[in-house]
Amino acid sequence: MSGQGETVIVFGASSGMGEAVATLALRHGARTVAVGRDRQKLDALRARHGGMETASVDASKRAEVDAFFRERGAFDHLVIALSGGKGAGLFRDLPLDDVRSGFEGKFFPQLSVAQAALPTLKEGGSITFVSAASARSIGAGTAGLAAINAAIESVIPILALELAPIRVNGISPGVIDTPWWDALPAGVKAGFFERARANLPVRRVGTPEEVAELVWFLAHAGFVTGSVYEIDGGHRLTASRG
């Protein structure tokens, strides 16, 4: 699945899973554009990976997104790894403004980027959304996150029909060791990861590079569209344990 001759655009590429996708695309020979808000992180990314293009764009501002795509011209694959940081917490005390902020930080920017990309995304190209396993898992404190990520996943099959022959898919990552977790106190993060290692069938947490491999596969799987692929270390299986 060589990327020679292709252009791949990754939103949310300044760290974590998005960075891993951009790095893999570049390694496969694609012209790769890493998009994020943090200019310093993007500069560091470009310094680590010679040949990678970067662009600082606030995906919550549609005018910036539209201008970016107009300037870039035709391209082959779009990966949307944008993520928000709010929405978690037990429902009884959950500030609904946090859930609203979570939608504003992830759901609406992902849809906005996908819509803005359509005039220059080639027929036969692909869009890959990144949601999260909270969309379907059942866990205390995840009602807000579930709503945000389930909303993303719900539109994927509809867009696959509407936008054909562009292929539209999504991935639903479980516990992946990315900077997203750094917002938690170190002890809380370590404890959560330890429980994940003990409970997941694979006995470890995932890596951004493993997520990137799945995204790259879906971008080039010409007979796959309208699907959401779980990459969760078997988390969905644990509910069946007696």
C-alpha positions in Angstrom: 0.0 0.0 0.0 2.5 2.6 -1.2 1.6 6.2 -0.9 3.7 7.3 -3.9 1.9 9.9 -5.9 -0.7 10.5 -3.2 -1.4 13.5 -1.0 -2.6 12.8 2.6 -3.9 15.5 4.9 -4.1 14.7 8.6 -6.0 17.1 11.0 -5.0 16.8 14.6 -1.5 15.7 13.7 0.6 17.7 16.2 0.7 14.8 18.6 -0.6 11.3 19.5 -2.5 9.3 16.9 -2.7 12.0 14.3 1.1 12.5 14.5 1.5 8.7 14.1 -0.7 8.7 11.0 1.2 11.5 9.4 4.5 9.9 10.1 3.4 6.6 8.6 2.0 8.3 5.5 5.3 10.1 5.0 7.2 6.8 5.4 5.0 5.2 2.7 6.0 8.0 0.3 2.9 10.2 0.3 3.0 13.9 0.2 1.9 14.5 3.8 0.4 17.6 5.3 0.1 17.6 9.1 -2.5 20.1 10.4 -2.9 21.3 14.0 -3.3 24.4 16.1 0.0 24.4 18.0 2.6 26.0 15.7 5.5 25.0 18.1 4.4 21.4 18.1 4.1 21.4 14.3 7.5 23.0 13.9 9.0 20.3 16.1 7.2 17.6 14.1 8.6 19.0 10.8 12.1 19.1 12.3 11.8 15.4 13.3 10.4 14.3 10.0 12.1 16.0 7.0 9.8 16.4 4.1 6.6 16.6 6.1 4.5 19.7 5.4 2.6 21.4 8.2 -0.1 24.0 8.6 -1.5 25.7 11.6 -5.3 25.8 11.4 -8.0 26.2 14.1 -10.5 23.6 13.0 -13.2 25.2 15.0 -13.0 28.3 12.7 -14.6 27.4 9.4 -13.1 30.3 7.5 -9.6 29.0 8.4 -10.5 25.5 7.3 -12.0 26.7 4.0 -8.9 28.8 3.2 -6.6 25.9 4.0 -8.3 23.5 1.5 -8.5 26.2 -1.2 -4.8 26.7 -1.0 -3.9 23.0 -1.0 -5.8 21.9 -4.1 -6.6 18.3 -5.0 -5.7 15.5 -2.6 -6.4 11.8 -2.0 -7.0 11.0 1.6 -8.2 12.9 4.7 -7.8 11.7 8.3 -9.6 13.6 11.0 -8.0 12.9 14.4 -9.2 16.1 16.1 -10.1 15.6 19.8 -11.6 17.6 22.6 -10.7 17.3 26.2 -14.0 17.7 27.9 -17.1 15.5 28.6 -16.0 13.0 31.1 -17.5 12.7 34.6 -20.3 11.1 36.5 -23.6 12.2 35.1 -25.1 13.4 38.4 -22.5 16.1 38.7 -21.5 16.4 35.1 -21.5 20.0 33.9 -23.5 19.9 30.7 -21.4 22.9 29.5 -18.5 20.5 29.5 -20.4 18.2 27.2 -21.2 21.1 25.0 -17.6 22.1 24.9 -16.7 18.5 24.0 -19.0 18.6 21.0 -17.5 22.0 20.0 -14.0 20.6 20.4 -14.5 17.3 18.5 -17.8 16.6 16.8 -18.4 19.9 15.0 -14.8 20.4 13.9 -14.6 16.9 12.5 -17.8 17.4 10.4 -16.7 20.9 9.4 -13.3 19.6 8.1 -14.9 16.8 6.2 -17.4 19.2 4.6 -14.8 21.8 3.7 -12.6 19.1 2.1 -15.1 17.9 -0.4 -14.5 20.3 -3.3 -10.8 19.2 -3.5 -11.0 15.6 -2.3 -10.5 13.4 -5.3 -13.2 10.9 -6.4 -12.2 7.5 -5.1 -10.4 9.1 -2.2 -11.2 8.6 1.4 -12.1 10.2 4.7 -11.3 8.5 8.0 -12.8 9.8 11.2 -11.4 9.0 14.6 -13.9 8.5 17.4 -13.3 6.5 20.6 -14.4 3.3 22.2 -16.5 5.2 24.7 -19.1 5.4 21.9 -20.2 1.8 22.6 -18.6 0.8 25.9 -20.5 1.1 29.1 -18.6 2.7 31.9 -19.4 5.1 34.8 -18.3 8.6 34.0 -18.4 8.3 30.2 -21.9 9.4 29.3 -20.7 12.7 27.9 -17.8 11.1 26.0 -20.2 8.4 24.7 -22.6 11.0 23.3 -19.8 12.9 21.5 -18.2 9.9 19.9 -21.4 8.0 19.1 -22.6 11.1 17.3 -19.5 10.9 15.1 -19.9 7.2 14.4 -23.6 7.6 13.6 -22.9 9.8 10.5 -20.2 7.7 8.9 -22.5 5.2 7.1 -24.8 8.0 5.9 -21.8 10.0 4.5 -20.5 6.9 2.8 -23.8 6.7 0.9 -24.0 10.4 0.2 -20.4 11.0 -0.8 -19.7 7.9 -2.9 -17.4 7.1 -4.6 -15.5 8.8 -1.9 -15.1 6.2 0.8 -15.9 7.2 4.4 -14.8 5.1 7.4 -14.0 5.5 11.0 -11.8 4.0 13.7 -12.8 3.6 17.4 -9.7 3.5 19.6 -9.7 2.1 23.1 -6.9 2.8 25.7 -4.1 4.2 23.6 -1.0 5.7 25.2 -1.2 9.3 23.9 -0.8 12.8 25.4 -4.6 12.9 25.8 -4.1 11.1 29.1 -1.6 13.6 30.4 -4.4 15.8 31.6 -5.0 13.3 34.4 -2.8 13.3 37.5 0.1 11.0 37.0 -1.1 8.5 39.6 -4.6 8.4 38.2 -3.2 7.8 34.7 -0.8 5.1 35.9 -3.6 3.3 37.8 -5.9 3.4 34.8 -3.3 2.0 32.5 -2.5 -0.8 35.1 -6.1 -1.8 35.3 -6.3 -1.8 31.5 -3.3 -4.1 31.3 -4.8 -6.5 33.8 -8.3 -6.6 32.2 -7.7 -6.3 28.4 -7.3 -9.7 26.6 -4.1 -8.4 25.0 -2.8 -7.5 28.5 -1.4 -4.0 27.4 -2.5 -0.6 26.3 -2.3 0.3 22.6 0.2 2.5 20.8 -0.5 5.4 18.3 1.6 3.5 15.7 -0.9 0.6 15.8 -3.8 3.0 15.3 -1.9 4.5 12.3 -1.5 1.1 10.7 -5.3 0.6 10.8 -6.0 4.1 9.4 -3.5 3.5 6.6 -5.2 0.2 5.7 -8.6 1.8 5.6 -7.4 4.7 3.4 -6.4 2.1 0.8 -9.0 -0.6 1.3 -10.9 0.2 -1.9 -13.8 -2.2 -1.1 -14.5 -0.9 2.4 -16.8 2.1 3.2 -19.3 3.0 5.8 -17.6 1.0 8.5 -16.3 1.8 12.0 -13.4 -0.4 13.1 -12.6 -1.0 16.7 -9.0 -1.0 17.9 -9.4 -1.5 21.6 -7.3 -4.5 22.6 -10.5 -6.6 23.1 -12.1 -4.2 25.5 -15.6 -4.9 24.0 -15.1 -8.6 24.9 -14.6 -8.1 28.6 -18.3 -7.4 29.3 -19.0 -11.1 28.5 -16.8 -12.4 31.3 -18.8 -14.1 34.0 
